[in-house]
């Protein structure tokens, strides 16, 4: 007589490891990436829109709305934009020029980095330790000026980008 192993407390299907009794994986295990500190989604490095959309879909709460708005604004402003997820952040760039922008979730805000931000007019408000980078921090109840942010996106996309 063998004893069955009890289900883990958070297991929905009784197996405790995300696998169902039929051998398939539970949907929540496959579709919900872990959140790192500050609620930043952990998404594997990859090129293209698919991993960027996975990152945005995994952004918790109000941050997901900010991510969707930023992504749509970037695509509208720079239709030929290239996308990737690197270091658990969506990156936006121009083929052959490098990356001009990324964003990242923190506990109380979403940080938008303009890699050549000191060349933008007017300057984005946040300073950086990197002499070329400037930041825009978007908090939960902030209404960011889409016209101004679109101007920064357009300007940034026309500059030589950052290449790792």
N, C-alpha and C positions, 0 to 999 in steps of 0.2 A: 504494500500500500504506500503510495507516494503522496506527499502533501503538495498542494498547489501553492505556488508562491503568491502572496497577496499582492494586489495591484498597488502601484505607487499612488500616494495621495492625490496627485494632480492628473492621473491617468483617466481619460474619458472612456477608453475602450477596454480597460482591465489588463492590458499587457504591461503597462508601465514604461514602455520604451518608444511609443509612437507607432509601433507596428500593430496592426489589427490581427485578429485571430485568423483571417484569411490570407495573411502574409503581406497585404498592402500597407502602405504608410497612411496614417491619419492625415487629413487635409491640413489641420492646424500645424502639424509638425513640418509639412512641406512648404506652406505658404507664408509662415510668419517667421522672419529672421529674428535672431536675438537682437536686443537693444544693448548697446554699449553705454558707457557713462554718459549722462546728459540726455539719454534717449536717442542716441544716434544709431540708426540701423546698421547692422553688420552685413554688408553685401560684398560678395566676392568681386575682385578686380575683373573688369570686362569692358570691352568697347561696345558702343552702340546705345540706342534708345531703350532697349529692353531692360538692361540692368539699372539704368537711370529711373525708369518707371517703377521698377521693383523697389528701389530705394525710396522714392516718393510715396509709394503705396504703404511702405512700412514706417514712414515718419509718424510719430504718435500725435494724436489729437489735433489741435489747431495748427501744429507745425506742418502737417500734411497739406492743409489748405495753402499755406505759404509756399510750400514746395511746388504745388500744382500751378499756382499763380506765377511764380518765378519762371518755371519751365516754359509755360505758355508765352510769357512775355519775351523770353530769350528767343524762342523759335519764331515768334512773330517779327522780332526785331532783326534777327540774323537767320534767315531761312536756310542757309547752307551750313549751319552750325554742326560741328562734330560733337558727340557725347561719349562719355565713359564714366565708369566708377573706378576711382583709385583711392586708396587709403580711406575707405568707407565714406566717400563723399562724391557727389556728382561733379564732373568737370565738363566745361564747355570750351570749345576751341574752334579754330579754323585750320583746315588741312594745310600743312606746310608752314604754318605760322606759330603753332603751339597753343597752349591753353590760356584763355583770358579771364576765366571766372570759375569759382566753385562755391558751393555752400555746404554747411555742416550744422547739425543739430547740437545745441547745448541745452542745459537744463531749462533756462528761462528765455532763450532766444534762438533764432536761426542766424548764423553768421554768414554773410555773403562776402567773399574775398575777390577783389579786383586786383589781379596780379601786377598790373601796370597802373594802379590807381592814382599814383602821384602825377600822372600825365593827363588825368581827366579833369574836366572843368564843368561845374565847380567840383572841388575835391570831395570824395565820399568822406563822411565824418570820422570814421575810426582809424586811428593810427596803428602802425604795425612796427615790430622790431625789424622787419625787412624794409629797406629804404624805398622800394618801389611799390609795395602793397598798401592798399587802403581797404577798409572794411565798412560794411553797413550791417548793423545788428537790428533784426526785426523781432520785436517782442509781441506777446500774445494779442494785445489790443491796439497795436500800431497799425495805422493806415499808411502804408508807404506810398510815396508820390510816384505812380507808375510812369508818368511822363519823364520825370527826372531819372528814375532807374533805367528806363528804356534809353535815354540819352547816354548814360554811363555805359550800358551794354553795347550800344552802337559804337561809341568812341573806343571802348576797350577792344572790340572785335577788329578794329582797323589798325591796331598797334601790333608790333611784334609780340607774340605771346611768350608764356613761360614754358620751357621744356625741361623736364626732369633729367 
